[in-house]
Amino acid sequence: MFKNMPQKKRAELMQGFFEFIKLQIAGNVPVWGTLGLFALLDQVFYANDYWALLVSTVAAYTLFYFISDIWVFSRTRNSRNKTTEIWRFIVFTSFSALLIFNLNWFLNQYFGISLYVAQFISAGLSIFWTFPGYKFWVFSSVKNHRKLSAKKSKR
């Protein structure tokens, strides 16, 4: 399968595969980071639940952004517009969280699946949109956006 593939295309495919694996590892940061920091703020500092959850969620997703930027999608790091990237991260991550929330609720309300189990199901399904969204939109290089715009304008 790969023998007839050009070297550059093969390298791009392997790079995408490794980025996918790294994103699956980095994707644990929002879950465990929020849980761990929430437990610390709640149990050690006796913070209000709302503020503890808010601070821990924002902190965990901020760390996730930096890990994704520096480690997962490091190859295109120097060719991206940081301001655009940050706004796209906020928009895409918010959309994804809303989609996951609604999927959890739907699985619970219409199929009677426990919310604990539903979260695992939705996390598994979210792989199908998170990797393409982060790779091709949030952390995509500026020149890739120009190529896409050029293709659309030729139509």
Secondary structure, DSSP 8 states (H G I E B T S, - for coil): --TTS-HHHHHHHHHHHHHHHHHHHHTHHHHHHHHHHHHIIIIIS---HHHHHHHHHHHHHHHHHHHIIIIITGGGGGGS-HHHHHHHHHHHHHHHHHHHHHHHHHHHHHH---HHHHHHHHHHHHHHHHHHHIIIIIS--HHHHHHHHHHHHH-
